[in-house]
Amino acid sequence: MNNNKSYIGMWVTGDGYIRQELLPNGRYDEARGKRQSAYTGSYTIEGDHIEYIDDTGFTASGDFKDDVLYHGGYIFYREK
């Protein structure tokens, strides 16, 4: 379960191609281009670090810094 509610919401890459929604129930839903729900799974946040596990078992991680999410070689910005 997400223990840092300040990061809940939609995060998008600068070009808008990848859109990742961090839901308040500890789940995420990631769209890529026109493909909705391309990746779904759960996440946990400890401090400014996020750990993902998608529904196929793949794991990944990222870090928040200055209201920007760095994850998987991508830079995500909070959608306003």
DSSP file (Angstrom, degrees, kcal/mol; ACC not computed):
  #  RESIDUE AA STRUCTURE BP1 BP2  ACC     N-H-->O    O-->H-N    N-H-->O    O-->H-N    TCO  KAPPA ALPHA  PHI   PSI    X-CA   Y-CA   Z-CA
    1    1 A M              0   0    0      0, 0.0    44,-0.4     0, 0.0     2,-0.3   0.000 360.0 360.0 360.0 143.0    0.0    0.0    0.0
    2    2 A N        -     0   0    0     22,-0.2     3,-0.1    21,-0.2    42,-0.1  -0.494 360.0-174.0 -68.8 126.1    1.2    3.5   -0.8
    3    3 A N  S    S+     0   0    0     42,-0.6     2,-0.3    -2,-0.3    -1,-0.1   0.282  72.2  63.7-104.5  10.4    2.5    5.2    2.3
    4    4 A N    >   -     0   0    0      1,-0.1     3,-1.8    42,-0.0     4,-0.2  -0.745  58.0-177.8-135.5  88.0    3.1    8.6    0.7
    5    5 A K  G >  S+     0   0    0     -2,-0.3     3,-1.4     1,-0.3    -1,-0.1   0.651  71.9  79.5 -62.6 -17.2   -0.2   10.1   -0.6
    6    6 A S  G 3  S+     0   0    0      1,-0.3    -1,-0.3     3,-0.0    -2,-0.0   0.686  91.9  52.2 -67.0 -15.6    1.6   13.1   -2.1
    7    7 A Y  G <  S+     0   0    0     -3,-1.8    -1,-0.3     2,-0.0    15,-0.2   0.466  80.4 116.5 -99.1  -2.3    2.6   11.0   -5.1
    8    8 A I    <   +     0   0    0     -3,-1.4     2,-0.3    -4,-0.2    15,-0.2  -0.412  53.8  54.1 -66.0 140.0   -0.8    9.7   -6.0
    9    9 A G  E    S-A   22   0A   0     13,-2.2    13,-3.1    -2,-0.1     2,-0.4  -0.850  91.8 -30.3 133.7-167.5   -2.1   10.9   -9.4
   10   10 A M  E     -A   21   0A   0     -2,-0.3    69,-2.9    69,-0.3     2,-0.4  -0.720  45.3-172.0 -94.0 133.5   -1.1   10.9  -13.0
   11   11 A W  E     -AB  20  78A   0      9,-2.7     9,-3.5    -2,-0.4     2,-0.3  -0.984   9.7-175.7-123.2 134.3    2.5   11.1  -14.2
   12   12 A V  E     -AB  19  77A   0     65,-2.8    65,-3.5    -2,-0.4     7,-0.2  -0.949  26.7-114.4-133.8 149.5    3.4   11.7  -17.8
   13   13 A T  E >   - B   0  76A   0      5,-2.0     3,-2.0    -2,-0.3    63,-0.2  -0.395  43.5-101.5 -73.0 161.3    6.5   11.8  -20.0
   14   14 A G  T 3  S+     0   0    0     61,-0.6    -1,-0.1     1,-0.3    62,-0.1   0.804 124.9  46.5 -56.1 -32.8    7.3   15.1  -21.6
   15   15 A D  T 3  S-     0   0    0      3,-0.0    -1,-0.3     1,-0.0    -2,-0.0   0.473 109.5-123.7 -89.3  -2.1    5.9   14.0  -25.0
   16   16 A G  S <  S+     0   0    0     -3,-2.0    17,-0.1     2,-0.2    -2,-0.1   0.486  77.4 121.0  77.0   1.9    2.7   12.5  -23.3
   17   17 A Y  S    S+     0   0    0      1,-0.1    16,-3.1    15,-0.1     2,-0.5   0.906  70.4  45.1 -67.8 -42.5    3.4    9.0  -24.8
   18   18 A I  E     - C   0  32A   0     14,-0.2    -5,-2.0     2,-0.0     2,-0.5  -0.906  67.3-177.7-107.5 128.1    3.6    7.2  -21.4
   19   19 A R  E     -AC  12  31A   0     12,-2.4    12,-3.0    -2,-0.5     2,-0.5  -0.982   2.4-173.5-126.6 118.4    0.9    8.0  -18.8
   20   20 A Q  E     -AC  11  30A   0     -9,-3.5    -9,-2.7    -2,-0.5     2,-0.6  -0.949   6.8-160.7-119.4 118.6    1.2    6.3  -15.4
   21   21 A E  E     -AC  10  29A   0      8,-2.7     8,-1.7    -2,-0.5     2,-0.8  -0.872   5.4-155.1-101.6 121.2   -1.5    6.7  -12.9
   22   22 A L  E     -AC   9  28A   0    -13,-3.1   -13,-2.2    -2,-0.6     6,-0.2  -0.852  19.7-152.2 -92.7 112.4   -0.6    6.0   -9.3
   23   23 A L    >   -     0   0    0      4,-2.8     3,-1.6    -2,-0.8     4,-0.2  -0.513  21.2-119.0 -88.1 153.7   -3.9    5.0   -7.6
   24   24 A P  T 3  S+     0   0    0      0, 0.0   -22,-0.2     0, 0.0    -1,-0.1   0.647 108.5  66.2 -67.5 -13.9   -4.6    5.5   -3.9
   25   25 A N  T 3  S-     0   0    0      2,-0.1     3,-0.1   -24,-0.1    -2,-0.0   0.288 122.5 -97.8 -91.0  11.5   -5.1    1.8   -3.3
   26   26 A G  S <  S+     0   0    0     -3,-1.6    17,-2.5     1,-0.3     2,-0.3   0.626  89.7 115.4  84.4  12.7   -1.4    0.9   -4.1
   27   27 A R  E     - D   0  42A   0     15,-0.3    -4,-2.8    -4,-0.2    -1,-0.3  -0.762  47.5-156.3-109.5 159.2   -2.1    0.0   -7.8
   28   28 A Y  E     -CD  22  41A   0     13,-2.5    13,-1.6    -2,-0.3     2,-0.4  -0.953   6.0-160.2-132.4 157.0   -0.9    1.7  -11.0
   29   29 A D  E     -CD  21  40A   0     -8,-1.7    -8,-2.7    -2,-0.3     2,-0.5  -0.975  12.0-165.5-137.7 119.5   -2.2    1.7  -14.5
   30   30 A E  E     -CD  20  39A   0      9,-3.3     9,-1.9    -2,-0.4     8,-1.4  -0.923   2.1-165.9-115.3 127.3    0.2    2.7  -17.3
   31   31 A A  E     -C   19   0A   0    -12,-3.0   -12,-2.4    -2,-0.5     2,-0.4  -0.838   2.8-161.6-106.3 146.8   -0.9    3.7  -20.8
   32   32 A R  E >   -CD  18  35A   0      3,-2.2     3,-2.4    -2,-0.3   -14,-0.2  -0.969  59.9 -48.1-131.0 117.4    1.5    3.9  -23.8
   33   33 A G  T 3  S-     0   0    0    -16,-3.1   -14,-0.0    -2,-0.4    -2,-0.0  -0.420 124.3 -19.5  59.9-126.6    0.4    5.8  -26.8
   34   34 A K  T 3  S+     0   0    0     -2,-0.2     2,-1.0    -3,-0.1    -1,-0.3   0.464 114.6 103.9 -90.0  -2.1   -3.1    4.7  -27.7
   35   35 A R  E X   -D   32   0A   0     -3,-2.4    -3,-2.2     2,-0.0     3,-0.7  -0.711  61.4-155.2 -87.3 103.3   -2.8    1.5  -25.7
   36   36 A Q  E 3  S+     0   0A   0     -2,-1.0    -5,-0.1     1,-0.2    -6,-0.1  -0.468  74.6   9.5 -73.9 147.2   -4.7    1.9  -22.5
   37   37 A S  E 3  S+     0   0A   0     -2,-0.1    -6,-0.2     2,-0.1    -1,-0.2   0.867  74.1 159.0  51.1  43.6   -3.7   -0.2  -19.5
   38   38 A A  E <  S+     0   0A   0     -8,-1.4     2,-0.4    -3,-0.7    -7,-0.2   0.872  73.1  16.8 -61.7 -37.3   -0.5   -1.4  -21.3
   39   39 A Y  E    S+D   30   0A   0     -9,-1.9    -9,-3.3     2,-0.0     2,-0.3  -0.999  72.3 174.1-137.7 135.4    0.9   -2.3  -17.8
   40   40 A T  E     +D   29   0A   0     -2,-0.4    15,-2.8   -11,-0.2     2,-0.3  -0.970  21.0 109.3-136.7 153.7   -0.9   -2.7  -14.6
   41   41 A G  E     -DE  28  54A   0    -13,-1.6   -13,-2.5    -2,-0.3     2,-0.3  -0.967  56.5 -62.8 173.6-158.2    0.3   -3.8  -11.1
   42   42 A S  E     -DE  27  53A   0     11,-2.6    11,-2.4    -2,-0.3     2,-0.3  -0.768  36.6-167.6-117.6 163.5    1.0   -2.7   -7.6
   43   43 A Y  E     - E   0  52A   0    -17,-2.5     2,-0.3    -2,-0.3     9,-0.2  -0.980   8.9-158.4-146.0 157.1    3.5   -0.3   -6.1
   44   44 A T  E     - E   0  51A   0      7,-2.1     7,-2.7    -2,-0.3     2,-0.4  -0.984  10.0-153.8-133.3 147.9    5.0    0.8   -2.8
   45   45 A I  E     - E   0  50A   0    -44,-0.4   -42,-0.6    -2,-0.3     2,-0.5  -0.986  11.1-179.3-125.2 130.4    6.6    4.0   -1.9
   46   46 A E  E >   - E   0  49A   0      3,-2.5     3,-1.9    -2,-0.4     2,-0.5  -0.961  69.9 -45.3-127.2 112.6    9.2    4.5    0.9
   47   47 A G  T 3  S-     0   0    0     -2,-0.5   -44,-0.0     1,-0.2    -2,-0.0  -0.559 124.4 -24.3  66.5-119.4   10.4    8.0    1.2
   48   48 A D  T 3  S+     0   0    0     -2,-0.5    16,-3.1    -3,-0.1     2,-0.4   0.131 118.8  97.6-109.5  17.5   11.1    9.2   -2.3
   49   49 A H  E <   -EF  46  63A   0     -3,-1.9    -3,-2.5    14,-0.2     2,-0.4  -0.900  54.3-161.5-111.7 135.3   11.6    5.7   -3.8
   50   50 A I  E     -EF  45  62A   0     12,-2.5    12,-2.2    -2,-0.4     2,-0.4  -0.947   2.2-163.0-117.9 136.8    9.0    3.7   -5.6
   51   51 A E  E     -EF  44  61A   0     -7,-2.7    -7,-2.1    -2,-0.4     2,-0.3  -0.972  11.0-163.3-116.6 132.2    9.0   -0.1   -6.2
   52   52 A Y  E     -EF  43  60A   0      8,-3.2     8,-1.6    -2,-0.4     2,-0.3  -0.862  15.0-177.4-113.4 147.0    6.7   -1.6   -8.9
   53   53 A I  E     -EF  42  59A   0    -11,-2.4   -11,-2.6    -2,-0.3     6,-0.2  -0.899  20.8-149.5-138.1 114.7    5.6   -5.1   -9.5
   54   54 A D  E >   -E   41   0A   0      4,-2.8     3,-2.2    -2,-0.3   -13,-0.3  -0.280  32.9 -97.4 -81.3 171.8    3.4   -5.6  -12.6
   55   55 A D  T 3  S+     0   0    0    -15,-2.8   -14,-0.1     1,-0.3    -1,-0.1   0.582 123.7  55.8 -68.4  -8.6    0.7   -8.2  -12.8
   56   56 A T  T 3  S-     0   0    0    -16,-0.3    -1,-0.3     2,-0.1   -15,-0.1   0.495 122.6-102.7 -96.2  -5.6    3.1  -10.5  -14.8
   57   57 A G  S <  S+     0   0    0     -3,-2.2     2,-0.1     1,-0.3    -2,-0.1   0.344  73.4 142.8 102.1  -5.3    5.7  -10.4  -12.0
   58   58 A F        -     0   0    0     -5,-0.1    -4,-2.8     1,-0.0    -1,-0.3  -0.455  36.0-152.4 -67.8 138.7    8.1   -8.0  -13.6
   59   59 A T  E     +F   53   0A   0     -6,-0.2     2,-0.3    -2,-0.1    -6,-0.2  -0.860  22.0 159.4-116.4 151.9    9.7   -5.6  -11.1
   60   60 A A  E     -F   52   0A   0     -8,-1.6    -8,-3.2    -2,-0.3     2,-0.3  -0.943  16.6-154.1-155.6 170.8   11.1   -2.1  -11.5
   61   61 A S  E     +F   51   0A   0     -2,-0.3    11,-0.8   -10,-0.2     2,-0.3  -0.942   9.8 177.3-147.9 169.4   11.8    1.0   -9.4
   62   62 A G  E     -FG  50  71A   0    -12,-2.2   -12,-2.5    -2,-0.3     2,-0.4  -0.954  19.2-126.0-161.8 176.9   12.2    4.7   -9.6
   63   63 A D  E     -FG  49  70A   0      7,-2.3     7,-3.1    -2,-0.3     2,-0.4  -0.997  11.0-139.2-139.5 142.0   12.8    7.8   -7.6
   64   64 A F  E     + G   0  69A   0    -16,-3.1     2,-0.3    -2,-0.4     5,-0.2  -0.836  25.9 170.1 -97.1 134.6   11.0   11.1   -7.1
   65   65 A K  E >   - G   0  68A   0      3,-2.9     3,-0.8    -2,-0.4    -2,-0.0  -0.930  68.2 -13.9-147.6 123.3   13.0   14.3   -7.0
   66   66 A D  T 3  S-     0   0    0     -2,-0.3     3,-0.1     1,-0.2    -1,-0.0   0.893 128.4 -52.2  53.6  45.4   11.7   17.8   -7.0
   67   67 A D  T 3  S+     0   0    0      1,-0.2    11,-0.8    10,-0.1     2,-0.4   0.774 116.9 113.2  62.2  30.5    8.2   16.6   -8.1
   68   68 A V  E <   -GH  65  77A   0     -3,-0.8    -3,-2.9     9,-0.1     2,-0.5  -0.987  59.3-141.1-127.7 140.2    9.7   14.7  -11.0
   69   69 A L  E     -GH  64  76A   0      7,-2.5     7,-3.3    -2,-0.4     2,-0.6  -0.908   8.8-163.2-105.4 123.6    9.6   10.8  -11.3
   70   70 A Y  E     +GH  63  75A   0     -7,-3.1    -7,-2.3    -2,-0.5     2,-0.3  -0.931  28.2 153.0-105.3 113.6   12.7    9.1  -12.7
   71   71 A H  E >   -GH  62  74A   0      3,-2.0     3,-2.0    -2,-0.6    -9,-0.2  -0.972  59.2 -12.2-150.0 125.6   11.7    5.6  -13.7
   72   72 A G  T 3  S-     0   0    0    -11,-0.8     3,-0.1    -2,-0.3   -10,-0.1   0.792 124.9 -52.9  59.9  32.7   13.0    3.1  -16.3
   73   73 A G  T 3  S+     0   0    0      1,-0.3    -1,-0.3     0, 0.0     2,-0.3   0.498 118.4 108.5  81.5   2.3   15.1    5.6  -18.1
   74   74 A Y  E <   - H   0  71A   0     -3,-2.0    -3,-2.0   -61,-0.0     2,-0.5  -0.745  62.7-137.5-110.0 158.7   12.1    7.9  -18.5
   75   75 A I  E     - H   0  70A   0     -2,-0.3   -61,-0.6    -5,-0.2     2,-0.4  -0.981  21.4-165.1-117.4 123.6   11.3   11.2  -16.8
   76   76 A F  E     -BH  13  69A   0     -7,-3.3    -7,-2.5    -2,-0.5     2,-0.4  -0.874   3.6-157.6-112.0 140.7    7.7   11.7  -15.7
   77   77 A Y  E     -BH  12  68A   0    -65,-3.5   -65,-2.8    -2,-0.4     2,-0.2  -0.899  30.3-103.4-114.7 145.1    6.1   14.9  -14.7
   78   78 A R  E     -B   11   0A   0    -11,-0.8     2,-0.4    -2,-0.4   -67,-0.2  -0.478  37.8-121.4 -65.7 130.5    3.0   15.3  -12.5
   79   79 A E              0   0    0    -69,-2.9   -69,-0.3    -2,-0.2    -1,-0.1  -0.620 360.0 360.0 -74.7 128.0    0.0   16.0  -14.7
   80   80 A K              0   0    0     -2,-0.4    -1,-0.1    -3,-0.0    -2,-0.1   0.430 360.0 360.0 -90.5 360.0   -1.5   19.3  -13.6
